[in-house]
Amino acid sequence: MKYSKGFKSSIVRRVVDRGEKSVYQVSKETGISATTINNWIAKHKAGKLILDSSDDLTPSQRSPGEKLALLLESKTLDDANRGEWLRRQGLHSEHLPLWEQELAGMVQDKQNALKTENTNLKKEKKQLERDLRAKERELSIKEKALADVAVLLTLKKKHRNLFQDEEN
């Protein structure tokens, strides 16, 4: 798979510049093999891969989980510190309300999907219960018919035995 220079740069920067995570951790998070990341690091050290800070992820490229974490973190900051925090994160103040709306929409869509699924499952359950009651009625009728046949056979045998005893 081909990766852009910016993507490679951001992955290498996570390991080399920041030093906050190991190659293995970044590999596990991104799904890129540790060997590939080590190759990129070797290219960086050889001067073939330059880490350009403009290659960072844009705000729109962040995952919903990252957006939520950043939103929550921003809520803990006062207005004086928020501006600096936004610059450090590479964000603008308008990103936060947009992300809030986006995440709220995602939650609403998920809730709607769950409601629809729940409604469908309830309908299916009612239909299965109706089918079960119909089968139980059918089974009950068959059991009664079998009981009646058993009674008739018993009576028929006894009836023969009664007349045989009188004839002898």
DSSP file with accessible surface (Angstrom, degrees, kcal/mol):
  #  RESIDUE AA STRUCTURE BP1 BP2  ACC     N-H-->O    O-->H-N    N-H-->O    O-->H-N    TCO  KAPPA ALPHA  PHI   PSI    X-CA   Y-CA   Z-CA
    1    1 A M              0   0  190      0, 0.0     2,-0.4     0, 0.0     0, 0.0   0.000 360.0 360.0 360.0 137.7    0.0    0.0    0.0
    2    2 A K        -     0   0  202      0, 0.0     2,-0.4     0, 0.0     0, 0.0  -0.710 360.0-164.9 -87.6 133.9    1.3    3.5   -0.9
    3    3 A Y        -     0   0   66     -2,-0.4     2,-0.0     2,-0.0     0, 0.0  -0.930  22.5-112.9-116.9 145.7    1.4    6.1    1.9
    4    4 A S     >  -     0   0   77     -2,-0.4     4,-2.6     1,-0.1     5,-0.2  -0.303  25.9-115.0 -71.4 159.8    1.8    9.8    1.4
    5    5 A K  H  > S+     0   0  166      1,-0.2     4,-2.9     2,-0.2     5,-0.2   0.888 117.8  54.5 -60.4 -39.7    4.9   11.5    2.6
    6    6 A G  H  > S+     0   0   12      2,-0.2     4,-2.5     1,-0.2    -1,-0.2   0.901 108.5  47.3 -61.8 -41.5    2.8   13.4    5.1
    7    7 A F  H  > S+     0   0   63      2,-0.2     4,-2.2     1,-0.2    -2,-0.2   0.947 113.6  47.3 -65.9 -47.0    1.4   10.3    6.6
    8    8 A K  H  X S+     0   0   48     -4,-2.6     4,-2.8     1,-0.2     5,-0.2   0.927 112.3  51.6 -58.1 -43.1    4.8    8.6    6.8
    9    9 A S  H  X S+     0   0    0     -4,-2.9     4,-2.7     1,-0.2    -1,-0.2   0.910 108.6  49.4 -62.1 -43.3    6.2   11.8    8.4
   10   10 A S  H  X S+     0   0   14     -4,-2.5     4,-1.6    45,-0.2    -1,-0.2   0.894 112.5  48.0 -66.6 -35.5    3.4   12.0   11.0
   11   11 A I  H  X S+     0   0    2     -4,-2.2     4,-1.1     2,-0.2    -2,-0.2   0.946 113.9  45.8 -69.3 -46.9    4.0    8.3   11.9
   12   12 A V  H >X S+     0   0    0     -4,-2.8     4,-3.4     1,-0.2     3,-0.7   0.915 109.9  55.4 -62.9 -40.4    7.8    8.7   12.2
   13   13 A R  H 3<>S+     0   0   18     -4,-2.7     5,-2.2     1,-0.2     6,-0.5   0.874 100.6  59.4 -61.5 -35.5    7.4   11.9   14.2
   14   14 A R  H 3<5S+     0   0   54     -4,-1.6     7,-0.9    -5,-0.2     6,-0.6   0.847 118.1  30.6 -62.3 -31.6    5.2   10.1   16.7
   15   15 A V  H <<5S+     0   0   22     -4,-1.1    -2,-0.2    -3,-0.7    -1,-0.2   0.903 130.3  31.0 -91.4 -47.9    8.1    7.8   17.4
   16   16 A V  T  <5S+     0   0   53     -4,-3.4    -3,-0.2    -5,-0.2    -2,-0.1   0.981 124.9  31.2 -82.0 -60.4   11.2    9.9   16.8
   17   17 A D  T   5S+     0   0   96     -5,-0.3    -3,-0.2    -4,-0.3    -4,-0.1   0.955 130.5  31.5 -69.1 -52.8   10.4   13.5   17.7
   18   18 A R  S   <S-     0   0  120     -5,-2.2    -1,-0.2     1,-0.1    -4,-0.1   0.838  81.1-161.7 -77.2 -34.1    7.9   13.1   20.4
   19   19 A G        +     0   0   54     -6,-0.5    -4,-0.1    -4,-0.1    -3,-0.1   0.675  51.4 124.1  62.3  17.0    9.4    9.9   21.8
   20   20 A E        +     0   0  113     -6,-0.6     2,-0.3     1,-0.1    -5,-0.1   0.754  68.5  33.5 -82.5 -21.0    6.1    9.3   23.5
   21   21 A K  S    S-     0   0   59     -7,-0.9    -2,-0.1    -6,-0.1     2,-0.1  -0.957  76.8-121.1-136.4 152.7    5.4    5.9   21.9
   22   22 A S     >  -     0   0   56     -2,-0.3     4,-2.4     1,-0.1     5,-0.2  -0.380  34.5-106.8 -83.8 166.8    7.4    2.9   20.8
   23   23 A V  H  > S+     0   0   25      1,-0.2     4,-2.8     2,-0.2     5,-0.2   0.912 122.0  53.8 -58.1 -41.6    7.4    1.6   17.2
   24   24 A Y  H  > S+     0   0  151      2,-0.2     4,-2.5     1,-0.2    -1,-0.2   0.915 108.4  48.1 -62.0 -43.4    5.4   -1.4   18.5
   25   25 A Q  H  > S+     0   0   92      2,-0.2     4,-2.3     1,-0.2    -1,-0.2   0.935 113.9  45.9 -64.3 -45.1    2.7    0.9   20.1
   26   26 A V  H  X S+     0   0    0     -4,-2.4     4,-2.5     1,-0.2     6,-0.3   0.910 112.1  52.7 -64.7 -38.7    2.4    3.0   17.0
   27   27 A S  H  X S+     0   0   20     -4,-2.8     4,-2.3    -5,-0.2     5,-0.5   0.926 110.2  47.6 -61.1 -44.3    2.3   -0.1   14.8
   28   28 A K  H  < S+     0   0  152     -4,-2.5    -1,-0.2     1,-0.2    -2,-0.2   0.900 114.3  46.7 -65.4 -39.6   -0.5   -1.5   16.9
   29   29 A E  H  < S+     0   0   99     -4,-2.3    -2,-0.2     1,-0.2    -1,-0.2   0.874 122.3  33.4 -69.8 -39.0   -2.5    1.7   16.8
   30   30 A T  H  < S-     0   0   44     -4,-2.5    -2,-0.2     2,-0.2    -1,-0.2   0.671  98.4-125.7 -95.0 -20.8   -2.2    2.3   13.1
   31   31 A G     <  +     0   0   69     -4,-2.3     2,-0.4     1,-0.3    -3,-0.2   0.593  67.2 131.0  83.2   9.4   -2.2   -1.2   11.8
   32   32 A I        -     0   0    6     -5,-0.5    -1,-0.3    -6,-0.3    -2,-0.2  -0.820  66.0-104.2 -96.2 136.3    1.1   -0.6    9.9
   33   33 A S     >  -     0   0   57     -2,-0.4     4,-2.0     1,-0.1     5,-0.2  -0.216  18.8-125.9 -62.8 148.2    3.8   -3.2   10.5
   34   34 A A  H  > S+     0   0   34      1,-0.2     4,-2.8     2,-0.2     5,-0.2   0.853 110.8  58.7 -61.4 -34.3    6.6   -2.4   12.8
   35   35 A T  H  > S+     0   0   95      2,-0.2     4,-2.3     1,-0.2    -1,-0.2   0.924 105.3  48.6 -61.5 -44.6    9.1   -3.3   10.0
   36   36 A T  H  > S+     0   0   44      2,-0.2     4,-2.2     1,-0.2    -2,-0.2   0.933 112.2  48.2 -62.1 -44.8    7.6   -0.7    7.7
   37   37 A I  H  X S+     0   0    0     -4,-2.0     4,-2.4     1,-0.2    -2,-0.2   0.922 110.7  51.2 -63.3 -41.7    7.7    2.0   10.4
   38   38 A N  H  X S+     0   0   80     -4,-2.8     4,-2.4     1,-0.2    -1,-0.2   0.881 108.3  52.7 -62.5 -37.1   11.4    1.0   11.2
   39   39 A N  H  X S+     0   0   92     -4,-2.3     4,-2.3     2,-0.2    -1,-0.2   0.909 109.2  49.0 -63.1 -42.1   12.1    1.3    7.5
   40   40 A W  H  X S+     0   0   12     -4,-2.2     4,-2.3     2,-0.2    -2,-0.2   0.900 110.5  50.7 -64.2 -39.8   10.6    4.8    7.5
   41   41 A I  H  X S+     0   0   15     -4,-2.4     4,-2.6     2,-0.2    -2,-0.2   0.916 109.4  50.8 -64.3 -41.0   12.7    5.8   10.5
   42   42 A A  H  X S+     0   0   56     -4,-2.4     4,-1.9     1,-0.2    -2,-0.2   0.913 110.1  49.6 -62.9 -40.9   15.8    4.5    8.8
   43   43 A K  H  <>S+     0   0   96     -4,-2.3     5,-2.7     2,-0.2     6,-1.0   0.899 110.1  51.5 -63.9 -39.1   15.0    6.6    5.7
   44   44 A H  H ><5S+     0   0   49     -4,-2.3     3,-1.3     4,-0.2    -2,-0.2   0.937 110.3  47.7 -62.3 -45.2   14.5    9.6    8.0
   45   45 A K  H 3<5S+     0   0  161     -4,-2.6    -1,-0.2     1,-0.3    -2,-0.2   0.819 110.3  52.7 -66.7 -29.8   17.9    9.1    9.7
   46   46 A A  T 3<5S-     0   0   72     -4,-1.9    -1,-0.3    -5,-0.2    -2,-0.2   0.488 119.3-113.0 -82.2  -3.6   19.5    8.7    6.2
   47   47 A G  T < 5S+     0   0   52     -3,-1.3    -3,-0.2    -4,-0.4     3,-0.1   0.579  89.9 111.3  86.0   9.0   17.9   12.1    5.2
   48   48 A K  S   <S+     0   0  173     -5,-2.7     2,-0.5     1,-0.2    -4,-0.2   0.628  75.0  48.6 -90.3 -14.5   15.5   10.5    2.6
   49   49 A L  S    S-     0   0   15     -6,-1.0     2,-0.4    -8,-0.1    -2,-0.2  -0.940  75.4-161.5-129.2 108.1   12.4   11.3    4.6
   50   50 A I        -     0   0  133     -2,-0.5     2,-0.9    -3,-0.1   -41,-0.1  -0.766  17.5-131.0 -94.0 132.9   12.1   14.8    6.0
   51   51 A L        -     0   0   30     -2,-0.4     2,-0.5    -7,-0.1   -45,-0.1  -0.733  26.8-171.9 -86.3 107.5    9.7   15.5    8.8
   52   52 A D    >   -     0   0   72     -2,-0.9     3,-2.1     1,-0.1     4,-0.1  -0.881  21.3-147.0-102.9 124.9    7.7   18.5    7.8
   53   53 A S  G >  S+     0   0   88     -2,-0.5     3,-1.2     1,-0.3    -1,-0.1   0.719  96.2  68.5 -66.1 -17.9    5.4   19.9   10.4
   54   54 A S  G 3  S+     0   0   87      1,-0.2    -1,-0.3    -3,-0.0   -48,-0.1   0.576  85.2  73.5 -75.9  -5.9    2.8   20.9    7.8
   55   55 A D  G <   +     0   0   47     -3,-2.1    -1,-0.2   -50,-0.1   -45,-0.2   0.392  69.4 122.7 -87.8   2.9    2.2   17.2    7.2
   56   56 A D  S <  S-     0   0   67     -3,-1.2   -49,-0.1     1,-0.1     2,-0.1  -0.197  78.0 -82.2 -60.1 160.9    0.2   16.8   10.4
   57   57 A L        -     0   0   69      1,-0.1    -1,-0.1   -51,-0.1     5,-0.1  -0.360  46.0-124.7 -62.0 137.9   -3.3   15.5   10.3
   58   58 A T    >>  -     0   0   61     -3,-0.1     3,-1.6     1,-0.1     4,-0.5  -0.464  27.6-105.2 -77.4 160.0   -5.8   18.1    9.4
   59   59 A P  G >4 S+     0   0   21      0, 0.0     3,-1.0     0, 0.0    -1,-0.1   0.864 121.7  54.3 -55.9 -34.6   -8.7   18.6   11.8
   60   60 A S  G 34 S+     0   0   95      1,-0.2    -3,-0.0     0, 0.0     0, 0.0   0.714 101.8  59.4 -74.4 -17.1  -11.0   16.9    9.4
   61   61 A Q  G <4 S+     0   0  116     -3,-1.6    -1,-0.2     2,-0.0     2,-0.1   0.522  81.6 108.8 -87.5  -5.4   -8.8   13.8    9.2
   62   62 A R  S << S-     0   0   39     -3,-1.0    -4,-0.0    -4,-0.5     0, 0.0  -0.405  74.4-111.8 -73.3 149.4   -9.0   13.1   12.9
   63   63 A S     >  -     0   0   53      1,-0.1     4,-2.6    -2,-0.1     5,-0.2  -0.351  26.7-109.6 -75.4 159.3  -11.0   10.1   14.0
   64   64 A P  H  > S+     0   0   58      0, 0.0     4,-2.5     0, 0.0     5,-0.2   0.878 120.5  55.0 -57.2 -35.1  -14.2   10.5   16.0
   65   65 A G  H  > S+     0   0   49      2,-0.2     4,-2.4     1,-0.2     5,-0.2   0.915 109.0  46.3 -64.5 -42.6  -12.4    9.2   19.1
   66   66 A E  H  > S+     0   0   78      2,-0.2     4,-2.8     1,-0.2     5,-0.2   0.914 112.0  51.7 -64.8 -42.1   -9.7   11.9   18.8
   67   67 A K  H  X S+     0   0   10     -4,-2.6     4,-2.7     2,-0.2    -2,-0.2   0.924 110.8  47.6 -60.4 -44.3  -12.3   14.6   18.2
   68   68 A L  H  X S+     0   0   87     -4,-2.5     4,-2.8     2,-0.2     5,-0.2   0.931 111.9  49.7 -63.3 -44.6  -14.2   13.5   21.3
   69   69 A A  H  X S+     0   0   55     -4,-2.4     4,-2.5     1,-0.2    -2,-0.2   0.922 112.9  46.9 -61.1 -43.0  -11.1   13.4   23.4
   70   70 A L  H  X S+     0   0   12     -4,-2.8     4,-2.6     2,-0.2    -1,-0.2   0.897 111.4  51.6 -66.6 -39.4  -10.1   16.9   22.2
   71   71 A L  H  X S+     0   0    9     -4,-2.7     4,-1.5    -5,-0.2    -2,-0.2   0.936 111.9  46.1 -60.9 -46.5  -13.6   18.3   22.8
   72   72 A L  H  X S+     0   0  105     -4,-2.8     4,-0.7     1,-0.2    -2,-0.2   0.906 112.9  50.0 -63.6 -41.3  -13.6   16.9   26.3
   73   73 A E  H >< S+     0   0   82     -4,-2.5     3,-1.1    -5,-0.2     4,-0.4   0.905 107.9  53.9 -63.6 -39.4  -10.1   18.3   26.9
   74   74 A S  H >< S+     0   0    4     -4,-2.6     3,-1.1     1,-0.3    -1,-0.2   0.826 100.1  61.6 -66.0 -29.3  -11.1   21.7   25.6
   75   75 A K  H 3< S+     0   0  124     -4,-1.5    -1,-0.3     1,-0.2    -2,-0.2   0.737  99.4  56.2 -68.8 -21.9  -14.0   21.8   28.0
   76   76 A T  T << S+     0   0  114     -3,-1.1     2,-0.3    -4,-0.7    -1,-0.2   0.583  94.0  86.8 -85.1 -10.7  -11.6   21.7   31.0
   77   77 A L  S <  S-     0   0   39     -3,-1.1     2,-0.1    -4,-0.4    -3,-0.0  -0.655  73.7-129.9 -93.3 147.6   -9.7   24.8   29.8
   78   78 A D     >  -     0   0   89     -2,-0.3     4,-1.7     1,-0.1     3,-0.5  -0.412  35.5-100.0 -84.7 167.9  -10.5   28.4   30.6
   79   79 A D  H  > S+     0   0  133      1,-0.2     4,-0.9     2,-0.2    -1,-0.1   0.839 119.7  58.4 -60.0 -33.6  -10.7   30.9   27.8
   80   80 A A  H  4 S+     0   0   83      1,-0.2     4,-0.5     2,-0.2    -1,-0.2   0.891 114.9  34.6 -65.6 -39.0   -7.2   32.3   28.5
   81   81 A N  H  > S+     0   0   92     -3,-0.5     4,-2.2     1,-0.2    -1,-0.2   0.648 101.8  77.2 -89.6 -17.9   -5.5   28.9   28.0
   82   82 A R  H  X S+     0   0   62     -4,-1.7     4,-3.0     1,-0.2     5,-0.2   0.896  90.0  54.9 -62.9 -40.6   -7.8   27.6   25.2
   83   83 A G  H  X S+     0   0   26     -4,-0.9     4,-2.1     1,-0.2    -1,-0.2   0.932 111.4  43.6 -59.8 -45.9   -6.2   29.8   22.5
   84   84 A E  H  > S+     0   0  101     -4,-0.5     4,-2.6     1,-0.2    -1,-0.2   0.919 113.4  51.7 -66.3 -40.7   -2.8   28.4   23.1
   85   85 A W  H  X S+     0   0    2     -4,-2.2     4,-2.0     1,-0.2    -2,-0.2   0.919 108.5  51.8 -61.0 -43.4   -4.1   24.9   23.4
   86   86 A L  H  X>S+     0   0   14     -4,-3.0     5,-3.0     1,-0.2     4,-0.7   0.925 110.5  48.2 -60.9 -43.6   -5.9   25.2   20.1
   87   87 A R  H ><5S+     0   0  182     -4,-2.1     3,-0.9     1,-0.2    -1,-0.2   0.915 110.2  51.6 -62.7 -43.4   -2.7   26.4   18.4
   88   88 A R  H 3<5S+     0   0  152     -4,-2.6    -1,-0.2     1,-0.3    -2,-0.2   0.870 112.9  45.6 -61.5 -34.9   -0.7   23.5   19.9
   89   89 A Q  H 3<5S-     0   0   49     -4,-2.0    -1,-0.3    -5,-0.2    -2,-0.2   0.520 114.3-117.2 -85.4  -7.2   -3.3   21.1   18.6
   90   90 A G  T <<5S+     0   0   49     -3,-0.9     2,-0.3    -4,-0.7    -3,-0.2   0.843  71.7 129.2  75.3  33.6   -3.4   22.8   15.1
   91   91 A L      < -     0   0    8     -5,-3.0     2,-0.3    -6,-0.2    -1,-0.2  -0.743  51.9-137.4-118.8 164.9   -7.0   23.7   15.5
   92   92 A H    >>  -     0   0  115     -2,-0.3     3,-1.8    -3,-0.1     4,-0.6  -0.846  33.2-109.6-115.3 159.1   -9.2   26.8   15.1
   93   93 A S  T >4 S+     0   0   82     -2,-0.3     3,-0.5     1,-0.3    -1,-0.1   0.804 115.5  61.3 -61.6 -27.2  -11.9   27.8   17.5
   94   94 A E  T 3> S+     0   0  100      1,-0.2     4,-1.4     2,-0.2    -1,-0.3   0.707  90.3  70.2 -74.7 -16.0  -14.6   27.0   15.0
   95   95 A H  H <> S+     0   0   35     -3,-1.8     4,-2.8     1,-0.2     5,-0.2   0.896  91.1  59.4 -65.0 -39.4  -13.6   23.3   14.8
   96   96 A L  H <X S+     0   0   16     -4,-0.6     4,-2.4    -3,-0.5    -1,-0.2   0.944 107.3  41.7 -62.0 -49.9  -14.8   22.5   18.3
   97   97 A P  H  > S+     0   0   69      0, 0.0     4,-2.4     0, 0.0    -1,-0.2   0.899 115.2  52.8 -65.5 -34.1  -18.5   23.4   17.7
   98   98 A L  H  X S+     0   0   94     -4,-1.4     4,-2.7     2,-0.2    -2,-0.2   0.926 110.8  46.3 -63.6 -43.8  -18.5   21.7   14.3
   99   99 A W  H  X S+     0   0    8     -4,-2.8     4,-3.1     2,-0.2     5,-0.3   0.892 109.6  55.0 -64.5 -38.2  -17.1   18.5   15.9
  100  100 A E  H  X S+     0   0   92     -4,-2.4     4,-2.4    -5,-0.2    -2,-0.2   0.938 111.1  44.3 -61.0 -44.7  -19.7   18.8   18.7
  101  101 A Q  H  X S+     0   0  137     -4,-2.4     4,-2.6     2,-0.2    -2,-0.2   0.915 113.8  50.8 -64.5 -42.9  -22.4   18.9   16.0
  102  102 A E  H  X S+     0   0   80     -4,-2.7     4,-2.2     2,-0.2    -2,-0.2   0.940 113.2  44.2 -61.2 -46.6  -20.8   16.1   14.0
  103  103 A L  H  X S+     0   0   24     -4,-3.1     4,-2.6     2,-0.2    -1,-0.2   0.894 112.2  52.6 -68.5 -37.1  -20.5   13.8   17.1
  104  104 A A  H  X S+     0   0   59     -4,-2.4     4,-2.7    -5,-0.3    -1,-0.2   0.914 109.8  49.8 -63.2 -40.6  -24.0   14.7   18.2
  105  105 A G  H  X S+     0   0   30     -4,-2.6     4,-2.8     2,-0.2    -2,-0.2   0.897 109.7  50.8 -62.6 -40.2  -25.3   13.7   14.7
  106  106 A M  H  X S+     0   0   82     -4,-2.2     4,-2.3     2,-0.2    -2,-0.2   0.917 111.6  47.2 -63.9 -42.9  -23.4   10.4   14.9
  107  107 A V  H  X S+     0   0   84     -4,-2.6     4,-2.7     2,-0.2    -2,-0.2   0.924 112.6  49.6 -64.5 -42.8  -24.9    9.6   18.3
  108  108 A Q  H  X S+     0   0   85     -4,-2.7     4,-2.7     1,-0.2    -2,-0.2   0.920 110.8  49.6 -62.6 -43.9  -28.4   10.5   17.0
  109  109 A D  H  X S+     0   0  107     -4,-2.8     4,-2.4     2,-0.2    -1,-0.2   0.909 111.6  49.1 -60.4 -42.3  -27.9    8.4   13.9
  110  110 A K  H  X S+     0   0  133     -4,-2.3     4,-2.6     2,-0.2    -2,-0.2   0.916 111.0  49.8 -63.9 -42.2  -26.8    5.5   16.1
  111  111 A Q  H  X S+     0   0   89     -4,-2.7     4,-2.7     2,-0.2    -2,-0.2   0.920 111.0  49.4 -63.2 -42.5  -29.8    6.0   18.4
  112  112 A N  H  X S+     0   0   69     -4,-2.7     4,-2.5     2,-0.2    -1,-0.2   0.905 111.1  49.5 -62.5 -41.8  -32.1    6.0   15.4
  113  113 A A  H  X S+     0   0   55     -4,-2.4     4,-2.6     1,-0.2    -1,-0.2   0.915 112.0  48.3 -63.5 -41.6  -30.6    2.8   14.1
  114  114 A L  H  X S+     0   0   88     -4,-2.6     4,-2.8     2,-0.2    -2,-0.2   0.894 110.9  50.8 -66.8 -38.7  -30.9    1.1   17.5
  115  115 A K  H  X S+     0   0  129     -4,-2.7     4,-2.7     2,-0.2    -2,-0.2   0.924 111.6  47.9 -63.0 -43.9  -34.5    2.2   17.8
  116  116 A T  H  X S+     0   0   80     -4,-2.5     4,-2.6     2,-0.2    -2,-0.2   0.934 113.4  47.1 -62.2 -45.2  -35.3    0.8   14.3
  117  117 A E  H  X S+     0   0  109     -4,-2.6     4,-2.5     1,-0.2    -2,-0.2   0.915 112.0  50.8 -63.0 -42.1  -33.5   -2.4   15.1
  118  118 A N  H  X S+     0   0   82     -4,-2.8     4,-2.4     2,-0.2    -2,-0.2   0.919 110.5  49.1 -61.8 -44.6  -35.3   -2.7   18.5
  119  119 A T  H  X S+     0   0   69     -4,-2.7     4,-2.3     2,-0.2    -2,-0.2   0.929 111.9  48.7 -60.9 -45.1  -38.7   -2.1   16.8
  120  120 A N  H  X S+     0   0   85     -4,-2.6     4,-2.5     1,-0.2    -2,-0.2   0.902 110.9  50.3 -63.0 -39.9  -37.9   -4.8   14.2
  121  121 A L  H  X S+     0   0   87     -4,-2.5     4,-2.6     2,-0.2    -1,-0.2   0.887 109.2  51.4 -67.1 -36.7  -36.9   -7.2   16.9
  122  122 A K  H  X S+     0   0  124     -4,-2.4     4,-2.5     2,-0.2    -2,-0.2   0.919 110.7  48.5 -64.8 -42.5  -40.1   -6.6   18.8
  123  123 A K  H  X S+     0   0  136     -4,-2.3     4,-2.4     2,-0.2    -2,-0.2   0.924 112.3  48.6 -61.8 -44.3  -42.2   -7.2   15.7
  124  124 A E  H  X S+     0   0  114     -4,-2.5     4,-2.6     1,-0.2    -2,-0.2   0.908 110.4  51.5 -62.8 -40.7  -40.2  -10.4   15.0
  125  125 A K  H  X S+     0   0  123     -4,-2.6     4,-2.6     2,-0.2    -2,-0.2   0.928 109.6  49.5 -62.5 -45.0  -40.7  -11.5   18.6
  126  126 A K  H  X S+     0   0  131     -4,-2.5     4,-2.5     2,-0.2    -1,-0.2   0.916 111.5  49.2 -60.2 -42.7  -44.5  -11.0   18.4
  127  127 A Q  H  X S+     0   0   85     -4,-2.4     4,-2.6     2,-0.2    -2,-0.2   0.922 111.4  48.7 -63.7 -42.0  -44.7  -12.9   15.2
  128  128 A L  H  X S+     0   0  101     -4,-2.6     4,-2.5     1,-0.2    -2,-0.2   0.895 110.7  51.0 -65.2 -37.9  -42.7  -15.8   16.7
  129  129 A E  H  X S+     0   0   73     -4,-2.6     4,-2.6     2,-0.2    -1,-0.2   0.910 110.4  49.4 -65.6 -40.9  -44.9  -15.8   19.8
  130  130 A R  H  X S+     0   0  118     -4,-2.5     4,-2.4     2,-0.2    -2,-0.2   0.933 111.9  48.5 -61.3 -45.4  -48.0  -15.9   17.5
  131  131 A D  H  X S+     0   0   78     -4,-2.6     4,-2.5     1,-0.2    -2,-0.2   0.905 111.1  50.9 -60.9 -41.0  -46.5  -18.8   15.6
  132  132 A L  H  X S+     0   0   97     -4,-2.5     4,-2.6     2,-0.2    -2,-0.2   0.924 109.8  48.9 -64.4 -44.3  -45.6  -20.6   18.9
  133  133 A R  H  X S+     0   0  117     -4,-2.6     4,-2.6     2,-0.2    -1,-0.2   0.906 111.0  51.0 -62.2 -39.8  -49.2  -20.2   20.2
  134  134 A A  H  X S+     0   0   40     -4,-2.4     4,-2.6     2,-0.2    -2,-0.2   0.932 111.6  47.3 -63.4 -42.4  -50.6  -21.6   16.9
  135  135 A K  H  X S+     0   0  132     -4,-2.5     4,-2.9     2,-0.2    -2,-0.2   0.893 111.1  51.8 -65.2 -39.3  -48.3  -24.6   17.1
  136  136 A E  H  X S+     0   0  110     -4,-2.6     4,-2.8     2,-0.2    -2,-0.2   0.911 110.9  47.6 -64.4 -41.2  -49.2  -25.1   20.7
  137  137 A R  H  X S+     0   0  147     -4,-2.6     4,-2.6     2,-0.2    -2,-0.2   0.933 113.1  48.7 -62.5 -44.4  -53.0  -25.1   19.7
  138  138 A E  H  X S+     0   0   90     -4,-2.6     4,-2.3     1,-0.2    -2,-0.2   0.927 113.2  46.9 -60.9 -43.5  -52.3  -27.4   16.9
  139  139 A L  H  X S+     0   0   97     -4,-2.9     4,-2.7     1,-0.2    -2,-0.2   0.900 110.5  52.6 -65.6 -40.4  -50.3  -29.7   19.2
  140  140 A S  H  X S+     0   0   44     -4,-2.8     4,-2.4     2,-0.2    -2,-0.2   0.915 109.2  49.5 -62.1 -42.8  -53.1  -29.5   21.8
  141  141 A I  H  X S+     0   0  117     -4,-2.6     4,-2.4     1,-0.2    -2,-0.2   0.926 112.2  48.2 -62.8 -42.7  -55.7  -30.6   19.2
  142  142 A K  H  X S+     0   0  114     -4,-2.3     4,-2.6     1,-0.2    -2,-0.2   0.905 110.4  51.4 -65.5 -39.9  -53.5  -33.5   18.1
  143  143 A E  H  X S+     0   0  117     -4,-2.7     4,-2.4     2,-0.2    -1,-0.2   0.913 110.7  48.6 -63.9 -41.4  -53.0  -34.6   21.7
  144  144 A K  H  X S+     0   0  136     -4,-2.4     4,-2.6     2,-0.2    -2,-0.2   0.909 111.0  50.4 -63.4 -41.3  -56.8  -34.5   22.3
  145  145 A A  H  X S+     0   0   49     -4,-2.4     4,-2.5     2,-0.2    -2,-0.2   0.919 111.0  48.8 -63.9 -41.6  -57.4  -36.5   19.2
  146  146 A L  H  X S+     0   0  123     -4,-2.6     4,-2.6     1,-0.2    -2,-0.2   0.900 110.8  50.5 -64.5 -39.7  -54.8  -39.1   20.3
  147  147 A A  H  X S+     0   0   51     -4,-2.4     4,-2.4     2,-0.2    -2,-0.2   0.920 110.2  50.0 -63.8 -41.8  -56.4  -39.3   23.7
  148  148 A D  H  X S+     0   0  101     -4,-2.6     4,-2.7     2,-0.2    -2,-0.2   0.915 111.0  49.1 -62.4 -42.8  -59.8  -39.8   22.1
  149  149 A V  H  X S+     0   0   77     -4,-2.5     4,-2.9     2,-0.2     5,-0.2   0.921 110.2  51.4 -63.4 -41.1  -58.4  -42.6   19.9
  150  150 A A  H  X S+     0   0   51     -4,-2.6     4,-2.3     1,-0.2    -2,-0.2   0.918 111.1  48.0 -62.9 -41.3  -56.7  -44.2   22.9
  151  151 A V  H  X S+     0   0   81     -4,-2.4     4,-2.8     2,-0.2     5,-0.2   0.934 112.0  49.4 -64.2 -44.3  -60.1  -44.2   24.8
  152  152 A L  H  X S+     0   0  116     -4,-2.7     4,-2.6     1,-0.2    -2,-0.2   0.916 111.4  48.7 -62.8 -42.0  -61.9  -45.6   21.8
  153  153 A L  H  X S+     0   0   97     -4,-2.9     4,-2.3     2,-0.2    -1,-0.2   0.916 112.1  49.1 -64.8 -40.5  -59.4  -48.4   21.3
  154  154 A T  H  X S+     0   0   73     -4,-2.3     4,-2.4    -5,-0.2     5,-0.2   0.935 112.8  47.3 -63.6 -43.8  -59.6  -49.2   25.0
  155  155 A L  H  X S+     0   0  101     -4,-2.8     4,-2.9     1,-0.2    -2,-0.2   0.893 109.7  53.5 -64.7 -38.9  -63.4  -49.2   24.9
  156  156 A K  H  X S+     0   0  122     -4,-2.6     4,-2.2    -5,-0.2    -1,-0.2   0.926 110.6  46.4 -63.4 -42.6  -63.4  -51.4   21.8
  157  157 A K  H  X S+     0   0  135     -4,-2.3     4,-2.3     1,-0.2    -2,-0.2   0.928 115.3  46.1 -65.0 -43.9  -61.1  -54.0   23.5
  158  158 A K  H  X S+     0   0  129     -4,-2.4     4,-2.4     2,-0.2    -2,-0.2   0.889 109.7  54.9 -66.7 -37.2  -63.3  -54.0   26.6
  159  159 A H  H  X S+     0   0  101     -4,-2.9     4,-1.9     2,-0.2    -1,-0.2   0.929 109.5  46.8 -62.6 -43.0  -66.4  -54.2   24.6
  160  160 A R  H  X S+     0   0  127     -4,-2.2     4,-2.1     1,-0.2    -1,-0.2   0.917 111.9  50.9 -63.1 -44.1  -65.1  -57.3   22.8
  161  161 A N  H  X S+     0   0   88     -4,-2.3     4,-1.9     1,-0.2    -2,-0.2   0.870 107.7  53.7 -64.2 -34.1  -64.1  -58.9   26.1
  162  162 A L  H  X S+     0   0  103     -4,-2.4     4,-1.4     1,-0.2    -1,-0.2   0.930 111.9  43.1 -65.0 -46.1  -67.5  -58.2   27.6
  163  163 A F  H  X S+     0   0   92     -4,-1.9     4,-1.6     1,-0.2    -1,-0.2   0.828 111.1  55.5 -72.5 -28.9  -69.4  -60.0   24.9
  164  164 A Q  H  X S+     0   0   94     -4,-2.1     4,-1.2    -5,-0.2    -1,-0.2   0.895 106.2  51.2 -69.5 -38.4  -66.9  -62.9   24.8
  165  165 A D  H  < S+     0   0  119     -4,-1.9    -1,-0.2     1,-0.2    -2,-0.2   0.896 110.5  48.9 -66.4 -36.7  -67.5  -63.5   28.5
  166  166 A E  H  < S+     0   0  148     -4,-1.4    -1,-0.2     1,-0.2    -2,-0.2   0.857 107.7  54.1 -72.5 -33.3  -71.3  -63.6   28.1
  167  167 A E  H  <        0   0  153     -4,-1.6    -1,-0.2    -5,-0.1    -2,-0.2   0.802 360.0 360.0 -74.2 -25.4  -71.1  -66.0   25.1
  168  168 A N     <        0   0  165     -4,-1.2    -3,-0.1    -5,-0.1    -2,-0.1   0.583 360.0 360.0 -85.1 360.0  -69.1  -68.6   27.0
